[in-house]
Amino acid sequence: MDWEVIVQYLPLYGEAAKLTLCIGWMGILFAVGIGLLCAVITHYRIPLLWQLVRLYVELFRNTPLLVQLFFLYFGLPKAGIPMTAETCGTLGLALLGGSYMAEAFRSSLCAVPVMQTESARSLGMTRTQAFVYVVLPQAVSVGVPAFTANVIFLLKETSVFSAVSLMDLMFTAKDLIGLYYKTAESLALLVAFYLMILLPVSVLGSLAERRMRYAGSGD
Protein backbone atom coordinates (compact mmCIF):
# COMPACT_ATOMS: atom_id res chain seq x y z
CA MET A 1 0.00 0.00 0.00
CA ASP A 2 1.56 3.30 -1.14
CA TRP A 3 0.51 5.97 1.40
CA GLU A 4 1.92 8.78 -0.70
CA VAL A 5 -0.43 7.82 -3.51
CA ILE A 6 -3.35 7.74 -1.08
CA VAL A 7 -2.52 11.27 0.14
CA GLN A 8 -2.20 12.40 -3.46
CA TYR A 9 -5.62 10.95 -4.37
CA LEU A 10 -7.47 12.32 -1.33
CA PRO A 11 -8.51 15.68 -2.92
CA LEU A 12 -9.92 13.85 -5.96
CA TYR A 13 -11.99 11.56 -3.76
CA GLY A 14 -13.07 14.53 -1.66
CA GLU A 15 -14.53 16.27 -4.71
CA ALA A 16 -16.16 13.05 -5.88
CA ALA A 17 -17.68 12.53 -2.42
CA LYS A 18 -19.17 16.04 -2.49
CA LEU A 19 -20.86 15.30 -5.81
CA THR A 20 -22.06 11.89 -4.62
CA LEU A 21 -23.53 13.39 -1.44
CA CYS A 22 -25.11 16.34 -3.22
CA ILE A 23 -26.90 14.24 -5.84
CA GLY A 24 -27.60 11.42 -3.37
CA TRP A 25 -29.29 13.59 -0.77
CA MET A 26 -31.19 15.61 -3.36
CA GLY A 27 -32.52 12.37 -4.81
CA ILE A 28 -33.44 11.07 -1.35
CA LEU A 29 -35.22 14.32 -0.47
CA PHE A 30 -37.39 14.05 -3.57
CA ALA A 31 -37.86 10.33 -2.91
CA VAL A 32 -39.28 11.06 0.55
CA GLY A 33 -41.81 13.49 -0.94
CA ILE A 34 -42.79 11.07 -3.72
CA GLY A 35 -42.97 8.15 -1.29
CA LEU A 36 -45.14 9.97 1.25
CA LEU A 37 -47.57 11.16 -1.43
CA CYS A 38 -47.81 7.68 -2.95
CA ALA A 39 -48.26 6.08 0.48
CA VAL A 40 -51.15 8.40 1.35
CA ILE A 41 -52.83 7.76 -2.02
CA THR A 42 -52.47 3.99 -1.61
CA HIS A 43 -53.43 3.90 2.07
CA TYR A 44 -56.65 5.84 1.51
CA ARG A 45 -57.29 4.15 -1.85
CA ILE A 46 -57.97 7.36 -3.75
CA PRO A 47 -59.85 6.27 -6.88
CA LEU A 48 -57.80 5.79 -10.04
CA LEU A 49 -54.67 7.33 -8.48
CA TRP A 50 -53.89 4.37 -6.25
CA GLN A 51 -53.86 1.98 -9.21
CA LEU A 52 -51.39 4.27 -11.00
CA VAL A 53 -49.26 4.42 -7.86
CA ARG A 54 -49.19 0.62 -7.60
CA LEU A 55 -48.08 0.43 -11.23
CA TYR A 56 -45.31 2.97 -10.60
CA VAL A 57 -44.11 1.17 -7.46
CA GLU A 58 -44.00 -2.24 -9.13
CA LEU A 59 -42.26 -0.85 -12.22
CA PHE A 60 -39.46 0.95 -10.38
CA ARG A 61 -38.96 -1.60 -7.61
CA ASN A 62 -38.51 -4.40 -10.14
CA THR A 63 -36.09 -2.74 -12.56
CA PRO A 64 -32.43 -1.94 -11.80
CA LEU A 65 -31.39 1.69 -11.27
CA LEU A 66 -28.78 1.27 -13.99
CA VAL A 67 -31.49 0.45 -16.56
CA GLN A 68 -33.56 3.42 -15.39
CA LEU A 69 -30.56 5.75 -15.70
CA PHE A 70 -29.83 4.51 -19.22
CA PHE A 71 -33.44 5.15 -20.20
CA LEU A 72 -33.37 8.68 -18.75
CA TYR A 73 -29.93 9.63 -20.03
CA PHE A 74 -29.89 7.98 -23.45
CA GLY A 75 -33.57 7.35 -24.19
CA LEU A 76 -35.27 10.64 -23.32
CA PRO A 77 -32.97 12.78 -25.54
CA LYS A 78 -34.16 10.67 -28.48
CA ALA A 79 -37.66 11.92 -27.66
CA GLY A 80 -36.47 15.52 -27.56
CA ILE A 81 -36.02 15.73 -23.77
CA PRO A 82 -32.32 16.46 -23.12
CA MET A 83 -31.00 15.77 -19.64
CA THR A 84 -27.71 16.47 -17.90
CA ALA A 85 -25.93 13.70 -16.02
CA GLU A 86 -26.60 15.46 -12.69
CA THR A 87 -30.33 15.78 -13.40
CA CYS A 88 -30.45 12.18 -14.59
CA GLY A 89 -28.80 10.92 -11.41
CA THR A 90 -31.08 12.95 -9.14
CA LEU A 91 -34.26 12.01 -11.00
CA GLY A 92 -33.32 8.34 -11.28
CA LEU A 93 -32.58 8.08 -7.57
CA ALA A 94 -35.75 10.00 -6.69
CA LEU A 95 -37.97 7.72 -8.77
CA LEU A 96 -36.35 4.52 -7.50
CA GLY A 97 -36.29 5.78 -3.93
CA GLY A 98 -39.87 7.00 -4.13
CA SER A 99 -41.07 3.48 -4.93
CA TYR A 100 -39.25 2.02 -1.91
CA MET A 101 -40.22 4.86 0.40
CA ALA A 102 -43.86 4.50 -0.69
CA GLU A 103 -43.95 0.90 0.53
CA ALA A 104 -42.14 1.76 3.76
CA PHE A 105 -44.49 4.65 4.52
CA ARG A 106 -47.57 2.64 3.52
CA SER A 107 -46.70 -0.17 5.92
CA SER A 108 -46.09 2.39 8.67
CA LEU A 109 -49.49 3.99 8.07
CA CYS A 110 -51.14 0.57 8.15
CA ALA A 111 -49.50 -0.09 11.52
CA VAL A 112 -51.45 2.77 13.12
CA PRO A 113 -54.79 1.44 14.44
CA VAL A 114 -57.90 2.75 12.70
CA MET A 115 -59.35 3.68 16.08
CA GLN A 116 -56.75 6.44 16.35
CA THR A 117 -58.29 8.19 13.35
CA GLU A 118 -61.80 7.53 14.61
CA SER A 119 -60.95 8.97 18.03
CA ALA A 120 -59.45 12.08 16.47
CA ARG A 121 -62.53 12.55 14.27
CA SER A 122 -64.83 12.14 17.29
CA LEU A 123 -62.97 15.02 18.95
CA GLY A 124 -63.85 17.29 16.05
CA MET A 125 -60.73 17.02 13.93
CA THR A 126 -61.01 16.99 10.17
CA ARG A 127 -59.60 14.03 8.24
CA THR A 128 -56.54 16.10 7.31
CA GLN A 129 -55.95 17.21 10.91
CA ALA A 130 -56.32 13.65 12.15
CA PHE A 131 -53.75 12.48 9.63
CA VAL A 132 -51.21 15.26 10.31
CA TYR A 133 -51.46 15.41 14.10
CA VAL A 134 -52.40 11.85 15.07
CA VAL A 135 -51.65 9.27 12.38
CA LEU A 136 -48.48 10.66 10.82
CA PRO A 137 -46.43 11.09 14.06
CA GLN A 138 -47.20 7.49 15.04
CA ALA A 139 -46.37 6.23 11.56
CA VAL A 140 -43.05 8.07 11.65
CA SER A 141 -42.04 6.39 14.91
CA VAL A 142 -42.90 2.98 13.47
CA GLY A 143 -41.18 3.62 10.13
CA VAL A 144 -37.75 4.80 11.32
CA PRO A 145 -35.96 1.43 10.73
CA ALA A 146 -37.38 1.01 7.22
CA PHE A 147 -36.65 4.66 6.39
CA THR A 148 -33.03 4.35 7.56
CA ALA A 149 -32.55 1.13 5.58
CA ASN A 150 -33.91 2.81 2.45
CA VAL A 151 -31.64 5.85 2.86
CA ILE A 152 -28.57 3.60 3.19
CA PHE A 153 -29.71 1.54 0.19
CA LEU A 154 -30.16 4.64 -1.97
CA LEU A 155 -26.80 6.11 -0.98
CA LYS A 156 -25.16 2.83 -1.97
CA GLU A 157 -27.04 2.90 -5.28
CA THR A 158 -25.18 6.12 -6.18
CA SER A 159 -22.28 3.84 -7.14
CA VAL A 160 -23.91 3.27 -10.55
CA PHE A 161 -23.90 6.99 -11.43
CA SER A 162 -20.56 6.50 -13.15
CA ALA A 163 -22.45 4.74 -15.97
CA VAL A 164 -23.83 8.13 -17.08
CA SER A 165 -20.45 9.91 -16.82
CA LEU A 166 -20.94 11.45 -13.39
CA MET A 167 -17.64 12.05 -11.61
CA ASP A 168 -18.75 10.27 -8.45
CA LEU A 169 -16.68 8.06 -6.14
CA MET A 170 -16.95 4.96 -8.32
CA PHE A 171 -16.09 6.89 -11.48
CA THR A 172 -13.02 8.39 -9.78
CA ALA A 173 -11.84 4.99 -8.54
CA LYS A 174 -12.23 3.33 -11.95
CA ASP A 175 -10.59 6.28 -13.69
CA LEU A 176 -7.53 6.24 -11.42
CA ILE A 177 -7.18 2.46 -11.68
CA GLY A 178 -7.33 2.68 -15.47
CA LEU A 179 -4.79 5.51 -15.65
CA TYR A 180 -2.23 4.57 -13.00
CA TYR A 181 -2.98 0.92 -12.09
CA LYS A 182 -3.03 1.76 -8.37
CA THR A 183 -5.81 -0.71 -7.67
CA ALA A 184 -5.30 -1.32 -3.94
CA GLU A 185 -4.99 2.36 -3.08
CA SER A 186 -7.94 3.39 -5.24
CA LEU A 187 -10.25 0.72 -3.85
CA ALA A 188 -9.14 1.36 -0.25
CA LEU A 189 -10.08 5.03 -0.61
CA LEU A 190 -13.36 4.08 -2.26
CA VAL A 191 -14.31 1.83 0.66
CA ALA A 192 -13.16 4.41 3.22
CA PHE A 193 -15.22 7.22 1.70
CA TYR A 194 -18.35 5.10 1.41
CA LEU A 195 -17.95 4.09 5.06
CA MET A 196 -17.60 7.76 6.03
CA ILE A 197 -20.85 8.50 4.19
CA LEU A 198 -22.90 5.50 5.33
CA LEU A 199 -21.81 4.83 8.92
CA PRO A 200 -23.13 8.15 10.31
CA VAL A 201 -26.51 7.47 8.67
CA SER A 202 -26.62 4.01 10.22
CA VAL A 203 -25.67 5.31 13.68
CA LEU A 204 -28.15 8.21 13.55
CA GLY A 205 -30.88 5.84 12.39
CA SER A 206 -30.20 3.47 15.29
CA LEU A 207 -30.25 6.37 17.78
CA ALA A 208 -33.51 7.70 16.33
CA GLU A 209 -35.09 4.24 16.50
CA ARG A 210 -34.01 3.82 20.11
CA ARG A 211 -35.32 7.26 21.03
CA MET A 212 -38.67 6.59 19.35
CA ARG A 213 -38.96 3.25 21.11
CA TYR A 214 -38.13 4.86 24.46
CA ALA A 215 -40.65 7.65 23.91
CA GLY A 216 -43.30 5.16 22.84
CA SER A 217 -42.77 3.04 25.97
CA GLY A 218 -43.60 6.03 28.17
CA ASP A 219 -40.74 5.24 30.57
Long-range contacts (C-beta under 8 A, 24 or more apart in sequence): 1-184, 1-185, 1-188, 2-182, 2-185, 5-180, 5-182, 5-185, 6-185, 6-188, 6-189, 9-176, 9-182, 9-185, 9-186, 9-189, 10-189, 12-172, 12-176, 13-169, 13-172, 13-189, 13-190, 13-193, 15-167, 16-167, 16-168, 16-169, 16-171, 16-172, 16-193, 17-169, 17-193, 17-196, 17-197, 19-166, 19-167, 19-168, 20-158, 20-161, 20-168, 20-169, 20-197, 21-197, 23-86, 23-89, 23-90, 23-93, 23-158, 23-161, 23-166, 23-168, 24-93, 24-154, 24-155, 24-158, 24-197, 26-90, 26-94, 27-89, 27-90, 27-91, 27-92, 27-93, 27-94, 27-97, 27-154, 27-158, 28-93, 28-94, 28-97, 28-151, 28-154, 28-155, 30-90, 30-91, 30-93, 30-94, 30-97, 30-98, 31-93, 31-94, 31-95, 31-96, 31-97, 31-98, 31-100, 31-101, 31-150, 31-154, 32-97, 32-101, 33-98, 34-94, 34-95, 34-97, 34-98, 34-101, 34-102, 35-97, 35-98, 35-99, 35-100, 35-101, 35-102, 35-104, 35-105, 36-101, 36-102, 36-105, 38-98, 38-99, 38-101, 38-102, 38-105, 38-106, 39-101, 39-102, 39-103, 39-104, 39-105, 39-106, 39-108, 39-109, 40-105, 40-109, 40-131, 42-102, 42-106, 43-106, 43-109, 43-110, 53-102, 56-98, 56-99, 57-99, 57-102, 57-103, 59-99, 60-95, 60-96, 60-98, 60-99, 61-96, 61-99, 61-100, 61-103, 65-92, 65-93, 65-96, 65-157, 65-160, 66-160, 66-163, 68-92, 68-95, 68-96, 69-160, 69-161, 69-163, 69-164, 70-163, 70-164, 73-164, 85-161, 85-164, 85-165, 85-166, 86-166, 88-164, 89-158, 89-161, 89-164, 89-166, 89-168, 93-154, 93-157, 93-158, 96-154, 96-157, 97-150, 97-154, 100-150, 100-153, 100-154, 101-147, 101-150, 104-143, 104-146, 104-147, 104-150, 105-139, 105-143, 107-143, 107-146, 108-139, 108-140, 108-142, 108-143, 108-146, 109-135, 109-139, 111-138, 111-139, 111-142, 112-138, 112-139, 112-142, 140-212, 141-212, 141-215, 141-216, 144-205, 144-208, 144-209, 144-212, 145-205, 145-209, 147-205, 148-201, 148-202, 148-204, 148-205, 148-206, 148-208, 148-209, 149-205, 151-201, 151-205, 152-198, 152-201, 152-202, 152-205, 155-197, 155-198, 155-201, 156-194, 156-198, 159-194, 169-193, 169-194
